[in-house]
Amino acid sequence: MIDPNRDPARPPLTALVTGANTGIGRLVALRLAAAGWRLLLAGRSAQRTRATLLDIARLPGAPPAQFLELDLGDLASVAGCAAAALAAAPRLDLLVANAGVAGARGLSASGFELAFGVNHVGHFALCLALWPALAAAPGARLVVVASRAHRHLARWTLDDVRRPTASWTGIPEYARSKLANILFAAEFARRARPHGVLAYSLHPGVLDTEIWRRMPGWMRALNRLRLRPAEDGATTTLHCALRAAPDESGLYFADSRVEEPTATARDPVLASDLWTRSLAWTGVADIPPPLSAGSAARSP
């Protein structure tokens, strides 16, 4: 378990949180900052993130936080954000892949169905680009905010991910993107385990957050009837970030405990196939295989 109360003479632990301007990401950032973490806040708008930065600055003893510009739908922006993050934090103890869109329609800037392009492709590219910083921090964690909505996907297919959203509501595509989040976290955990890096996915709760901002107004008003306040949503994310056991790496959580996702979300063949396709779509480098003892001895 990462201990935020370790020796104060040592540099603070560093976390990067996507979508920290509002909702779950903002709450997670504030609670980590209050515990002494240094925060990198990645998002589309410096202006919208300013309130979070100011709130962190008011916390007694909190290290200064930094904004990084990030549009997850644009792979060029993802690469720029990753480069800035690596320059700011060569060691990254925690990466929270939190930002996302729901009920949105269209294509991302990089030509993917919008929910899939933002929620999966953008985060995949960012997490892999930040691998050197994660690998440099013993016990580093990746926490991927997925959703119980993955259970509502009727059929897993990647045939149309390069076409605009087909459904009228965008909800089936959102469910697919959240299932992709779970498959990604599980495969990341498998590949990262030999390096000592952990990964978890989670359902934060059905919450009234800005993820629904692109829904038509009347639809969002109806949707709110079933939603919990955003303030309820940080608990499971923080559990995965701080308290989930190392041997639970790769698993899916809800209500701060392990929960079994659908059979499709547990399929290692689908997870490996999604990983291979995502590498091709994004052009990022794969997690390297661990060095064997013999290879390490022969290294100059």
ABEGO torsion letter per residue (X at the ends): XBBAABBAABBBBBBBBBGAABEAAAAAAAAAAAAGBBBBBBBABAAAAAAAAAAAAABBGBBBBBBBBBBAABAAAAAAAAAAAAAABABBABBBBABEBBGBBEBBAAGBBAAAAAAAAAAAAAAAAAAAAAAABBGBBBBBBBBAAAAABABBBAAAAABBBABAAGAAAAAAAAAAAAAAAAAAAAAAAAAGBBBBBBBAEBBBBAAAAABBAAAAAAAAAABBBAAAAAAAAAAAAAABBAAABGBBBBGGBBBBBBAAAABAAAAAAAAAAAAAAAGBBBBBBBBBAAAAAABX
